[in-house]
Amino acid sequence: MRTPPSRNTLANPIDERPVSIKRVLWREFCADHALLSARNVKPQELEALSRIVMLGSVESKADLLFILSAMRRPRR
């Protein structure tokens, strides 16, 4: 018998980690002003990343930087 998901987890079966963990990661990323400055992260990019964080399996700042890099790649 399956245990029902707790209220603190996402309904997405791909990533069932508590939302609060994702929020902590996001706050840490946004608070790292040296990193954001070094990468020249724009407000529009932060907005896009904030939405992505809550959708997928983002587990670290490195994941966010990878996504940022992918967003910045020119389309062919």
Beta strands, then each sheet from edge to edge (+ up, - down):
end
